Amino acid sequence: MSVSDPTPERPLFDWYIQNYHRSNSDSTRTKARTVGKLFKRFTNEKGLNPESVDEEVAFEFIEMLVEKYSADYQHQAVGEVSRFYSYCLNKGVEGFEGNPFESVLLDHDPLDEIRGRDPHMLTVDQMSDYFASLDNPRFCTPALTMAKTTRRVGEVINLDLADVNLAHPACNWDVHQKIRHRDDYIYFGPEAEKGEEYRGEVRHCSSKTKCCRVVPVDNELKQALLWYLAIRPGTADPYSPLFKAAQHSSKRLNKEYLTDKIKEHSKNLGYYYGPNDEDNVVSHYFRHWATTRLRERTTGDTGLVDYIRGDTGSDMKDQYTHWSEEKERAYLDIVPKFFD
């Protein structure tokens, strides 16, 4: 165990949050602390410490959640506590011999079903109008990247020049080894973490992905990237930000600034209905929209879309260990077109 071991002054759950969630957002850590307080109160009432919780007690905690809380919170709380046990086991914390929540969930399905997000999906024509009227390449190109690739805003913001390989005479920088032999490809990886240095720069948001993905660039996205690169400031340093903060800035485009610009554009077009409305066209909407449109056009090959999204299910991993020209053609056949 490391120098950051739990102490009486820093209880186990606080230690877990500080270490496991160190690169996540303040809101994520706050939610984890709320779950920790609830779990601590529950175990204290029973006179137990976390190491003493068995499957029976874990099931009682789950039953309490089902009785008192929404389905969303049930899944959030059980997921957090289960991760806590797995983390303690992985770090060799004394007294932890198993994950009682994982064992319970293997044999039971006691949690209420989450309704989940079900946003209204704009048509391709509506989305075409959306992008056609977003006439600033500094905002249009990253938004278009999300809508073509299903990737999160943090992943797009964290792209460097090295993560993009375009077959064009002006694009002659060194690229990531995963795409060095692949013209017109983008590399998305898990390396960028909030608050940690990567490629000589402390990142201000996390990519929030656990795996590496190489994704083809179709002709529309390629033209948009070239359009943006024509006004991008600075040199072609491969480890410099792809998307810059301003026309005369060397700094990386800020996630919140891009999010605000997309929200502002959506409001102008009538696609923003109020805070927390799932129909709002905001930066994360593009991930849901692209996933829906890609899956609509697949012919039973769900693994292709799961791969592009960065999902890590075992069925997908078995099928998509290696990217191929056949999969490239399949993706380029189904990727949404906005400017044809």
C-alpha positions, -999 to 999 in steps of 0.1 A, spaced: 0 0 0 11 36 -7 18 67 14 -18 77 7 -32 49 28 -63 55 48 -58 68 84 -82 76 113 -82 112 102 -90 100 66 -115 72 68 -117 45 41 -144 60 20 -127 94 19 -94 77 10 -111 59 -18 -127 91 -32 -94 110 -30 -76 82 -49 -101 66 -72 -119 99 -81 -89 122 -80 -92 131 -117 -129 133 -119 -151 164 -116 -161 181 -83 -197 170 -89 -187 134 -93 -167 135 -61 -196 152 -43 -220 125 -54 -195 98 -42 -192 115 -8 -230 116 -4 -232 79 -11 -203 73 14 -221 92 41 -253 72 35 -234 39 36 -214 49 67 -247 58 85 -262 25 76 -232 5 88 -229 25 120 -265 18 129 -256 -19 127 -224 -15 146 -203 -26 116 -173 -14 98 -170 -18 60 -148 -49 63 -175 -67 83 -203 -62 57 -213 -96 43 -238 -104 15 -268 -103 39 -260 -68 51 -253 -57 15 -287 -70 5 -303 -51 34 -286 -19 22 -299 -25 -13 -334 -31 0 -332 2 19 -323 20 -13 -351 4 -32 -376 14 -5 -365 50 -2 -348 62 -33 -353 65 -71 -340 39 -96 -313 63 -107 -300 68 -72 -302 31 -64 -279 22 -93 -256 52 -85 -252 42 -48 -248 5 -53 -223 11 -82 -203 35 -60 -202 12 -30 -193 -18 -52 -164 1 -67 -153 10 -32 -150 -26 -23 -133 -36 -55 -108 -7 -51 -100 -18 -15 -95 -54 -27 -73 -42 -55 -51 -21 -32 -48 -49 -6 -65 -30 22 -63 -52 53 -96 -69 63 -112 -69 28 -117 -104 15 -145 -100 -11 -170 -76 -26 -204 -85 -10 -223 -62 -34 -209 -78 -65 -218 -112 -50 -254 -101 -43 -259 -86 -78 -246 -118 -94 -275 -138 -79 -303 -111 -77 -317 -82 -97 -332 -62 -68 -328 -27 -82 -356 -8 -99 -352 -4 -137 -338 30 -148 -359 47 -174 -328 62 -188 -324 91 -212 -348 91 -241 -342 125 -258 -361 134 -290 -337 129 -319 -335 155 -346 -337 143 -381 -306 142 -402 -320 172 -422 -325 192 -390 -290 184 -379 -277 194 -413 -293 228 -409 -278 230 -374 -243 226 -386 -248 247 -417 -257 276 -395 -229 271 -371 -205 290 -393 -175 294 -370 -150 265 -376 -137 268 -340 -170 255 -328 -185 238 -358 -156 214 -363 -154 199 -327 -192 196 -326 -192 179 -360 -165 155 -347 -188 145 -318 -218 140 -341 -197 118 -365 -178 98 -340 -201 95 -309 -172 107 -287 -176 129 -256 -167 165 -255 -137 158 -231 -123 134 -256 -125 159 -285 -112 188 -264 -81 167 -254 -72 159 -290 -37 170 -301 -25 173 -336 -7 140 -332 -41 123 -327 -52 133 -362 -37 118 -395 -51 135 -426 -40 127 -461 -32 163 -471 1 180 -480 -3 206 -453 -8 179 -426 28 167 -423 32 165 -385 42 133 -366 11 113 -356 3 87 -329 17 53 -337 -18 38 -337 -27 58 -368 7 63 -384 -3 38 -412 -39 50 -414 -46 80 -435 -77 100 -425 -80 87 -390 -84 100 -355 -70 84 -323 -90 86 -291 -73 73 -260 -76 73 -222 -43 90 -214 -56 126 -207 -68 129 -170 -80 161 -153 -53 177 -132 -25 155 -146 2 163 -170 1 146 -204 24 155 -233 38 184 -213 4 200 -205 -18 197 -174 -52 188 -187 -83 206 -174 -108 179 -182 -107 141 -185 -113 121 -216 -135 97 -196 -127 67 -217 -109 35 -206 -97 22 -240 -80 32 -272 -100 36 -304 -91 45 -340 -119 61 -359 -120 69 -397 -125 105 -408 -152 107 -435 -150 133 -463 -172 158 -446 -153 157 -413 -120 159 -432 -131 190 -450 -143 205 -417 -109 198 -401 -90 213 -430 -114 243 -428 -105 247 -391 -68 241 -396 -66 269 -421 -74 294 -393 -58 275 -364 -30 296 -348 5 284 -340 29 259 -354 23 223 -363 38 209 -331 23 174 -329 18 177 -291 0 210 -293 -38 212 -289 -58 205 -320 -86 229 -310 -73 262 -297 -90 286 -274 -90 316 -298 -77 326 -332 -45 341 -317 -41 318 -287 -18 288 -280 -41 275 -253 -65 246 -256 -102 252 -263 -120 252 -229 -146 226 -225 -170 249 -207 -166 276 -234 -173 252 -262 -203 238 -243 -217 274 -238 -213 282 -275 -231 250 -285 -259 258 -260 -261 294 -273 -265 281 -309 -291 256 -298 -311 284 -281 -310 305 -312 -324 276 -333 -350 266 -307 -333 234 -296 -328 243 -260 -358 240 -237 -345 247 -202 -320 234 -177 -317 196 -175 -342 190 -203 -331 158 -221 -342 172 -254 -316 201 -252 -291 200 -280 -259 204 -259 -225 189 -263 -234 155 -248 -265 153 -270 -243 146 -300 -231 113 -284 -267 100 -281 -277 114 -315 -248 98 -333 -252 65 -315 -289 64 -325 -283 72 -361 -254 48 -365 -273 19 -350 -303 27 -372 -281 20 -402 -263 -11 -391 -275 -45 -403 -273 -64 -370 -236 -56 -364 -240 -38 -330 -203 -44 -322 -192 -18 -348 -211 10 -330 -200 -2 -296 -164 -1 -308 -167 35 -322 -183 46 -289 -155 31 -268 -177 6 -251 -159 -24 -235 -184 -53 -234 -168 -87 -238 -188 -96 -269 -175 -65 -287 -139 -71 -276 -139 -106 -290 -150 -93 -324 -131 -61 -325 -96 -69 -313 -82 -54 -345 -95 -27 -368 -97 -36 -405 -105 -22 -439 -138 -40 -439 -148 -23 -407 -136 10 -420 -159 6 -451 -188 -5 -429 -184 26 -407 -181 50 -436 -212 35 -451 -233 44 -421 -218 76 -408 -244 105 -411 -240 129 -440 -249 165 -434 -237 184 -465 -245 161 -495 
